[in-house]
Amino acid sequence: FDHAAMAHATVRRLQRLLTNRPVLRRVGVVLGKAAAGTAVSVAGLSLGLRETKRALGTHEPVSLWSEATLEFGPANADKGFVNSAHLEDPKVIISRLATKAGFTTAEFQAAARRLRPVELDLEELSEQQVTRTSTSGEPEQDDEAAMIARWREHRYFEADGIPPPGCFGRRLTSDAQGVDIGVLVPPYLVAEPDVQTIQPIAWGTRREAALANLERWGCVLLRGALSSADVAAMRKAVGVGEGSQTRRAAEVGRWLLERDPNIAMGRYSFGRLHCLLRGSPRFEPEVVAMHAAFAPLVHSYFRKSVAGGSRVFLSEAQLIVADPLAEVQIWHLDNTGGPGLSIFVPLTHVARDRGPQELLPGTHHLQAKELGLRQRFRRCLAALTATHGAVPVATDSSTWVAGDALVLDSRMLHRGLGNDSLGAPMQLLVLRYDLAESPPPGCSRRWLRTMTMVGGVLDAIFRLYAF
């Protein structure tokens, strides 16, 4: 059998076909030119990116998680709010201010549960007074008066314009998508006996470090945000099971529906189930209990917007279960209308091949309406060139540990990677916070698709950049 003769005969037949059919010949010429142009463009882009890397001095990528990780861990699990022996008991401060300003402790707690930043204000006031006492010997009483005046100005103790608790009723939880339904969160300074919560963490000055990372990169990783006991309680609350009894996505869905048939679910990519728990009287309080760990950061992040008269609401409480062989998600963002926070907490250890989140650092700047267009691109590209493109939360050398919270600016492009393992499913809890005047997604479906394409293009370009 003569392979050379066969190949020669095939070429001759193609030549005769192209000669006898001019249309095919023209199509062949066009395709050849397109292939050559594409090859030249890719080669030019590669050379240009290589020269850019040399000019910027970014031959080695910045380790994002060395820059944007804050450690809490077991040593801080029981510290809560009081991170100094000199800080005054929050109950005493609240009682004193209530007497001075004419509100009750119950009204203060109610304001905190409506996501008013009264707890953070009180915490910062206590820290400032400790500092003043250590330097001048006396706390400054004017600070308390100024804080009370600010609370009155912003009407923190009034519920005008806020949907009352229970207004959502028993409906499909998908009806709550993008709508403020008046979800109440647990207070973190003084826990209430009838409100589900978890152990708060001691933030201290780490709030500023977290905010700096959110500003620059659009993300921050909080190691040990939830204790192992809290993670175990969350697993039990949402029915994902333990050990050999771990449930697959369909089994978790059936378990949830048996207890609340109004829970809406969706599979937006193969192998990944999204369970919408906000609006469920049975499961919403269980999941929203996590808020106690993140409340100081949430209030600090939205400080400027709230000072301008905006109001924060909890816009999402969701359980995601990614079965083995779940596919990669498309690049997407959660909100484009304004600042927002998305918090992801895994309920199991997530290795590189078990479907961790992957991020495009700096892409939140593209939606920053307060910046000019040139400044948006400059900040976005500065972050991407530093990290050499997309960064997964779990790498070959590090694991995304159960209870480690990934906090994202909601305008950041991200996606869930595929679960290539053949073991147990990966479970993830999600809380999201947005402003009442810019509920998610804050844009049209066409713009969401456009940003998906932008994410794909940026990912492809910076893969070449990293080469």
C-alpha positions as CSV (number, residue, x, y, z in Angstrom):
1,F,0.0,0.0,0.0
2,D,1.7,3.2,-1.2
3,H,0.8,6.1,1.2
4,A,2.7,8.6,-0.9
5,A,0.8,7.7,-4.0
6,M,-2.5,8.0,-2.1
7,A,-1.6,11.4,-0.7
8,H,-0.6,12.6,-4.2
9,A,-3.9,11.4,-5.7
10,T,-5.8,13.2,-2.9
11,V,-4.0,16.4,-3.6
12,R,-4.8,16.1,-7.3
13,R,-8.5,15.6,-6.7
14,L,-8.6,18.7,-4.5
15,Q,-6.8,20.7,-7.1
16,R,-9.4,19.6,-9.8
17,L,-12.2,20.3,-7.4
18,L,-11.0,23.9,-6.7
19,T,-10.3,24.4,-10.4
20,N,-13.8,23.4,-11.5
21,R,-15.5,25.3,-8.7
22,P,-14.4,28.9,-8.4
23,V,-16.5,29.5,-5.3
24,L,-14.7,26.8,-3.3
25,R,-11.4,28.3,-4.5
26,R,-12.3,31.7,-3.2
27,V,-13.5,30.2,0.1
28,G,-10.2,28.4,0.4
29,V,-8.2,31.6,-0.3
30,V,-10.2,33.5,2.3
31,L,-9.8,30.8,4.9
32,G,-6.1,30.7,4.2
33,K,-5.7,34.4,4.6
34,A,-7.7,34.3,7.8
35,A,-5.6,31.6,9.3
36,A,-2.4,33.4,8.3
37,G,-3.7,36.7,9.8
38,T,-4.7,35.0,13.0
39,A,-1.3,33.4,13.4
40,V,0.4,36.7,12.7
41,S,-1.9,38.5,15.2
42,V,-1.3,36.0,17.9
43,A,2.5,36.1,17.4
44,G,2.4,39.9,17.4
45,L,0.3,40.0,20.6
46,S,2.6,37.5,22.3
47,L,5.7,39.6,21.4
48,G,3.9,42.8,22.5
49,L,2.9,41.2,25.8
50,R,6.4,39.9,26.4
51,E,7.8,43.4,25.8
52,T,5.1,44.9,28.2
53,K,6.2,42.4,30.8
54,R,9.8,43.4,30.4
55,A,9.0,47.1,30.6
56,L,6.9,46.7,33.7
57,G,9.4,44.3,35.3
58,T,6.7,41.7,36.1
59,H,8.5,38.6,34.9
60,E,7.3,36.8,38.0
61,P,3.7,37.1,39.1
62,V,2.7,38.6,42.5
63,S,1.4,35.9,44.9
64,L,-2.1,37.3,45.3
65,W,-2.9,35.3,48.4
66,S,0.4,36.4,50.1
67,E,-0.9,39.9,49.6
68,A,-4.6,39.5,50.1
69,T,-4.9,37.1,53.0
70,L,-5.8,37.9,56.6
71,E,-5.3,35.2,59.3
72,F,-7.9,34.8,62.1
73,G,-7.7,31.1,63.0
74,P,-8.5,29.3,66.3
75,A,-6.5,31.7,68.4
76,N,-9.0,34.4,67.6
77,A,-12.2,32.4,67.7
78,D,-13.2,33.3,71.2
79,K,-12.1,36.9,71.3
80,G,-15.2,38.3,69.7
81,F,-15.5,42.1,70.0
82,V,-13.4,42.5,73.1
83,N,-9.8,42.4,71.8
84,S,-8.4,44.5,74.7
85,A,-8.9,44.2,78.4
86,H,-9.3,48.0,78.5
87,L,-12.4,48.1,76.2
88,E,-15.6,48.8,78.0
89,D,-18.4,46.2,78.0
90,P,-20.7,46.9,74.9
91,K,-23.8,46.4,77.1
92,V,-22.7,49.1,79.5
93,I,-22.0,51.5,76.6
94,I,-25.3,50.8,75.0
95,S,-27.2,51.3,78.2
96,R,-25.4,54.6,78.9
97,L,-26.1,55.9,75.4
98,A,-29.7,54.8,75.5
99,T,-30.2,56.8,78.7
100,K,-28.5,59.8,77.3
101,A,-30.1,59.8,73.8
102,G,-33.6,58.5,74.7
103,F,-33.7,55.2,72.8
104,T,-33.9,51.7,74.2
105,T,-31.5,48.8,74.0
106,A,-34.2,46.9,72.0
107,E,-34.2,49.8,69.5
108,F,-30.4,49.7,69.2
109,Q,-30.5,45.9,68.6
110,A,-33.3,46.3,66.0
111,A,-31.3,48.9,64.1
112,A,-28.3,46.6,64.1
113,R,-30.5,43.8,62.7
114,R,-31.6,46.1,59.9
115,L,-28.0,46.5,58.8
116,R,-27.6,50.0,60.3
117,P,-23.9,50.5,61.2
118,V,-24.6,51.4,64.8
119,E,-22.5,48.5,66.1
120,L,-19.4,49.5,64.2
121,D,-19.8,53.1,65.3
122,L,-20.0,52.0,68.9
123,E,-17.0,49.7,68.5
124,E,-14.8,52.4,66.9
125,L,-15.9,54.9,69.6
126,S,-14.9,52.5,72.3
127,E,-11.5,52.0,70.7
128,Q,-11.0,55.8,70.3
129,Q,-11.9,56.4,74.0
130,V,-9.4,53.7,75.1
131,T,-6.7,55.5,73.0
132,R,-7.6,58.9,74.5
133,T,-7.7,57.6,78.0
134,S,-4.2,56.0,77.7
135,T,-2.8,59.4,76.4
136,S,-4.8,62.1,78.2
137,G,-6.3,60.1,81.0
138,E,-9.9,61.0,80.2
139,P,-12.3,59.8,77.5
140,E,-13.8,62.5,75.2
141,Q,-17.6,62.9,75.9
142,D,-18.1,65.0,72.8
143,D,-17.5,61.9,70.6
144,E,-20.6,60.2,72.1
145,A,-22.7,63.3,71.5
146,A,-21.5,63.6,67.9
147,M,-22.3,59.9,67.2
148,I,-25.8,60.2,68.7
149,A,-26.4,63.2,66.5
150,R,-25.3,61.3,63.4
151,W,-27.6,58.4,64.3
152,R,-30.5,60.8,64.6
153,E,-29.6,62.5,61.3
154,H,-29.6,59.3,59.4
155,R,-32.7,58.0,61.3
156,Y,-31.1,54.7,62.1
157,F,-33.7,53.8,64.7
158,E,-36.6,54.2,62.3
159,A,-37.7,51.6,59.8
160,D,-39.2,53.9,57.2
161,G,-38.8,52.5,53.7
162,I,-37.5,49.1,54.9
163,P,-39.7,46.1,54.2
164,P,-41.0,44.7,57.5
165,P,-39.9,41.2,58.6
166,G,-42.1,38.5,57.3
167,C,-43.4,40.6,54.4
168,F,-42.2,38.0,51.8
169,G,-44.4,35.3,53.2
170,R,-44.4,31.7,51.9
171,R,-43.5,32.0,48.3
172,L,-40.9,30.6,45.9
173,T,-37.6,31.9,47.1
174,S,-36.7,32.8,43.4
175,D,-39.3,35.7,43.8
176,A,-36.8,37.4,46.1
177,Q,-34.1,37.6,43.5
178,G,-32.8,41.2,43.3
179,V,-35.5,42.4,45.8
180,D,-35.1,43.8,49.3
181,I,-37.4,41.6,51.4
182,G,-36.3,43.0,54.8
183,V,-33.9,40.2,55.9
184,L,-32.8,40.6,59.5
185,V,-29.2,39.8,60.4
186,P,-27.9,38.8,63.8
187,P,-26.2,41.5,66.0
188,Y,-22.6,40.8,66.7
189,L,-21.8,43.0,69.7
190,V,-24.5,41.7,72.1
191,A,-26.0,38.4,71.0
192,E,-29.7,37.9,71.5
193,P,-30.8,34.5,72.9
194,D,-33.6,33.9,70.3
195,V,-31.5,34.9,67.3
196,Q,-29.2,32.4,65.5
197,T,-25.6,33.5,65.2
198,I,-22.0,32.3,65.2
199,Q,-18.9,33.2,67.1
200,P,-17.8,36.7,65.9
201,I,-14.2,37.3,65.1
202,A,-11.9,40.1,66.5
203,W,-11.2,42.4,63.6
204,G,-9.3,45.3,65.2
205,T,-7.2,47.2,62.6
206,R,-7.5,44.3,60.2
207,R,-10.6,46.0,58.8
208,E,-8.4,48.6,57.1
209,A,-6.1,45.9,55.6
210,A,-9.2,44.1,54.2
211,L,-10.6,47.3,52.7
212,A,-7.2,48.1,51.1
213,N,-7.1,44.6,49.4
214,L,-10.7,45.0,48.3
215,E,-9.8,48.3,46.7
216,R,-6.7,47.2,44.9
217,W,-7.5,43.6,44.0
218,G,-11.2,43.3,44.5
219,C,-10.9,40.4,46.9
220,V,-9.5,39.3,50.3
221,L,-9.3,35.8,51.8
222,L,-10.1,35.5,55.5
223,R,-8.4,32.4,56.9
224,G,-10.3,30.9,59.8
225,A,-13.3,33.2,59.6
226,L,-15.6,30.4,60.7
227,S,-14.5,27.9,63.4
228,S,-14.7,24.2,62.7
229,A,-17.7,24.0,65.1
230,D,-19.5,26.6,63.2
231,V,-18.8,24.9,59.9
232,A,-20.1,21.6,61.3
233,A,-23.2,23.4,62.5
234,M,-23.7,24.9,59.0
235,R,-23.3,21.5,57.3
236,K,-25.9,20.0,59.6
237,A,-28.3,23.0,59.1
238,V,-28.4,22.8,55.3
239,G,-28.3,19.0,55.2
240,V,-25.1,18.3,53.2
241,G,-24.2,15.4,55.4
242,E,-20.8,14.3,56.8
243,G,-18.1,11.8,55.8
244,S,-19.5,8.8,54.0
245,Q,-23.0,10.2,54.4
246,T,-22.2,13.3,52.3
247,R,-25.1,14.0,49.9
248,R,-24.8,14.7,46.2
249,A,-26.5,17.8,44.7
250,A,-29.8,16.1,43.9
251,E,-30.0,14.5,47.3
252,V,-29.3,17.8,49.0
253,G,-32.1,19.4,46.9
254,R,-34.6,16.7,47.9
255,W,-33.6,17.0,51.5
256,L,-34.2,20.8,51.4
257,L,-37.5,20.5,49.6
258,E,-38.8,18.0,52.1
259,R,-38.4,20.7,54.8
260,D,-39.4,23.8,52.7
261,P,-41.1,23.1,49.4
262,N,-40.8,26.8,48.4
263,I,-37.0,26.7,48.0
264,A,-36.1,27.5,44.4
265,M,-33.2,25.8,42.8
266,G,-31.3,26.0,39.5
267,R,-28.6,24.3,37.5
268,Y,-26.9,27.0,35.6
269,S,-23.9,24.8,34.6
270,F,-23.6,21.1,34.4
271,G,-23.1,19.4,37.8
272,R,-23.7,22.5,39.9
273,L,-26.9,23.1,41.9
274,H,-27.8,26.5,43.3
275,C,-30.3,26.5,46.2
276,L,-31.8,29.9,46.9
277,L,-32.3,30.1,50.7
278,R,-33.1,33.8,51.2
279,G,-36.8,34.0,51.9
280,S,-37.1,30.6,53.5
281,P,-38.3,30.9,57.1
282,R,-36.7,27.5,57.8
283,F,-33.2,28.0,56.3
284,E,-32.6,31.7,55.9
285,P,-31.8,32.3,59.7
286,E,-29.5,29.3,59.7
287,V,-27.3,30.7,56.8
288,V,-27.6,34.4,57.7
289,A,-26.1,33.6,61.1
290,M,-22.7,33.8,59.4
291,H,-23.2,37.6,59.1
292,A,-21.9,38.0,62.7
293,A,-18.4,37.2,61.5
294,F,-18.4,39.7,58.6
295,A,-20.5,42.5,59.9
296,P,-17.6,44.9,60.8
297,L,-16.1,44.5,57.3
298,V,-19.5,44.9,55.6
299,H,-20.2,48.2,57.5
300,S,-16.7,49.5,56.8
301,Y,-17.0,48.7,53.1
302,F,-20.3,50.6,52.7
303,R,-19.4,53.4,55.0
304,K,-19.1,56.1,52.3
305,S,-22.4,55.1,50.6
306,V,-24.3,54.9,53.9
307,A,-23.0,58.4,54.9
308,G,-24.4,59.7,51.6
309,G,-27.9,58.4,52.6
310,S,-27.8,54.9,51.0
311,R,-29.0,51.8,52.7
312,V,-27.5,48.3,52.7
313,F,-29.5,45.1,52.4
314,L,-28.7,41.4,52.3
315,S,-29.4,40.5,48.7
316,E,-28.5,36.8,48.6
317,A,-28.2,33.7,50.8
318,Q,-27.4,30.7,48.7
319,L,-26.1,27.1,48.9
320,I,-24.1,25.8,46.0
321,V,-23.3,22.1,45.6
322,A,-20.8,21.1,42.9
323,D,-20.9,17.3,42.1
324,P,-17.8,15.5,40.8
325,L,-17.2,16.3,37.1
326,A,-19.1,19.6,37.4
327,E,-18.1,21.9,34.5
328,V,-16.4,25.2,34.6
329,Q,-18.7,28.2,35.0
330,I,-18.7,31.1,32.6
331,W,-17.0,34.3,33.7
332,H,-19.6,36.5,35.4
333,L,-20.1,39.3,37.9
334,D,-22.8,39.7,40.6
335,N,-23.6,43.4,40.3
336,T,-22.7,46.4,38.1
337,G,-24.9,49.0,39.5
338,G,-22.8,50.0,42.5
339,P,-20.5,48.7,45.3
340,G,-21.4,45.3,46.7
341,L,-19.9,42.4,48.6
342,S,-20.1,38.7,47.8
343,I,-18.9,36.3,50.5
344,F,-18.1,32.6,49.7
345,V,-17.6,30.2,52.5
346,P,-16.8,26.5,51.7
347,L,-18.2,23.8,54.0
348,T,-15.5,21.4,53.0
349,H,-11.8,21.6,52.1
350,V,-11.5,22.6,48.4
351,A,-8.4,21.5,46.5
352,R,-7.4,22.8,43.1
353,D,-9.3,20.1,41.3
354,R,-12.6,20.3,43.4
355,G,-14.1,23.4,41.9
356,P,-12.7,26.5,43.7
357,Q,-13.5,30.0,42.7
358,E,-11.2,31.6,40.1
359,L,-10.8,35.4,39.9
360,L,-9.7,38.1,37.5
361,P,-8.1,40.6,40.0
362,G,-8.8,44.2,39.4
363,T,-11.7,43.7,37.0
364,H,-14.0,45.4,39.6
365,H,-12.5,48.7,38.5
366,L,-14.1,48.3,35.1
367,Q,-17.5,49.0,36.7
368,A,-16.4,51.8,39.0
369,K,-18.6,54.6,37.8
370,E,-16.8,57.2,40.0
371,L,-13.6,56.7,37.9
372,G,-12.9,57.9,34.4
373,L,-12.6,55.4,31.6
374,R,-8.8,55.6,31.3
375,Q,-8.4,55.2,35.1
376,R,-10.6,52.2,35.1
377,F,-8.6,50.4,32.5
378,R,-5.3,51.5,34.1
379,R,-6.2,50.1,37.5
380,C,-7.6,46.9,36.1
381,L,-4.6,46.2,33.9
382,A,-2.2,47.0,36.7
383,A,-3.7,44.3,38.8
384,L,-3.9,41.7,36.0
385,T,-0.3,42.3,34.9
386,A,0.9,41.9,38.5
387,T,-0.8,38.5,39.0
388,H,-0.4,37.4,35.3
389,G,-4.1,37.0,34.9
390,A,-6.6,34.8,36.6
391,V,-5.9,33.4,40.1
392,P,-7.7,30.4,41.7
393,V,-8.4,30.4,45.4
394,A,-6.9,26.9,45.8
395,T,-3.7,26.1,44.0
396,D,-1.5,23.0,43.7
397,S,0.3,23.9,46.9
398,S,-2.6,25.4,49.0
399,T,-6.1,24.4,49.9
400,W,-9.2,26.5,50.4
401,V,-10.0,25.3,53.9
402,A,-13.6,24.9,55.2
403,G,-14.5,28.1,57.0
404,D,-12.1,30.3,55.1
405,A,-14.2,33.2,53.7
406,L,-13.5,34.6,50.2
407,V,-14.8,38.2,50.1
408,L,-15.2,39.8,46.6
409,D,-16.2,43.1,45.3
410,S,-19.5,42.1,43.6
411,R,-18.3,43.9,40.4
412,M,-15.4,41.5,40.0
413,L,-15.3,38.9,37.2
414,H,-15.1,35.4,38.7
415,R,-16.2,31.8,38.0
416,G,-16.3,28.4,39.6
417,L,-13.8,26.0,38.2
418,G,-14.7,22.4,37.3
419,N,-14.8,19.7,40.0
420,D,-12.5,17.2,38.4
421,S,-12.2,15.0,41.4
422,L,-14.1,11.7,41.7
423,G,-14.7,12.1,45.5
424,A,-17.4,13.9,47.4
425,P,-19.2,17.0,46.2
426,M,-18.0,20.5,47.1
427,Q,-20.5,22.7,49.1
428,L,-20.3,26.5,49.3
429,L,-22.4,29.0,51.1
430,V,-22.8,32.5,49.6
431,L,-23.9,35.8,51.2
432,R,-24.3,39.0,49.2
433,Y,-24.8,42.6,50.2
434,D,-25.9,45.4,48.0
435,L,-27.3,48.9,48.2
436,A,-31.1,49.3,48.1
437,E,-30.9,51.8,45.2
438,S,-28.7,49.5,43.1
439,P,-30.0,45.9,43.5
440,P,-28.4,43.1,41.5
441,P,-27.6,42.7,38.7
442,G,-27.7,46.4,38.0
443,C,-27.6,46.1,34.2
444,S,-29.2,44.4,31.2
445,R,-28.8,40.8,30.2
446,R,-26.9,42.0,27.1
447,W,-24.3,43.8,29.3
448,L,-23.9,40.6,31.4
449,R,-23.2,38.6,28.3
450,T,-20.7,41.3,27.2
451,M,-18.9,41.1,30.4
452,T,-18.7,37.3,30.1
453,M,-17.0,37.8,26.7
454,V,-14.7,40.5,28.3
455,G,-13.7,38.0,31.0
456,G,-12.9,35.3,28.3
457,V,-10.8,37.7,26.3
458,L,-8.9,39.0,29.3
459,D,-8.3,35.4,30.5
460,A,-7.0,34.4,27.0
461,I,-4.8,37.4,26.7
462,F,-3.2,37.0,30.1
463,R,-2.6,33.3,29.5
464,L,-0.3,34.5,26.7
465,Y,1.1,37.2,29.0
466,A,2.0,34.6,31.6
467,F,3.6,32.2,29.1
